[in-house]
């Protein structure tokens, strides 16, 4: 019970920090999931409105951009850095101190943020049916470090994959409409062994963030 209450309180503090620190309309937070491993939310930044994070971020994060655009980020007294990105791009953001971010695009931008709680529990388990090995046509490693492995998943219309196994919990982002999911749906998935088939006439694209 204490752990559950603590996780809920942490989620409220993280989600509420942008609201407390910024003028109305500067940034909006849409919470998706809060588990013992991750806090997942979508941050929407209004154009041309600085968003100061006075306390920074205590945890490492994975950022997935849901919109293309340009923003700046200034850490402390350092020179502001310009960041250009495209929809579906993935970035690793280590824990940091205070900073100011600003969306300098002429439209709002949405960022799926995956805050990683705690530290890795040890070497990640390995499966003989790892999807990147037995089904490399559909599963490719985008990024990997001691806390996450990020997979980019692509199925052509009516493609069928090979039998594979997922050992780690993962956050899955659907980049387009596909059977059983809509564009920008975000889900938490657990361990399982299965085959997959894209039954639609359109490609199916996803990003899976495996949690070590």
Buried (B, 14 or more C-beta within 10 A) or exposed (E): EEEEEEBEEBBEEBBEBBEEBBEEEBBBBEEBBBBEBBBBBBBBBBBEBBBBBEEEBEBBBBBBBBBBBBBBBBBEEEEBEEBEBEBBBBEBBEEBEBBBBBBBBEEBBBBBBBBBBEEEEEEBEEBEBBBBEBBEEBBEEBBBEEBBBBBBBBBEEEBEBBEBBBBBBBBBBBBBBBEEBEEBBBBBEEEEEEEBEBBBEBBBBBBBBBBB
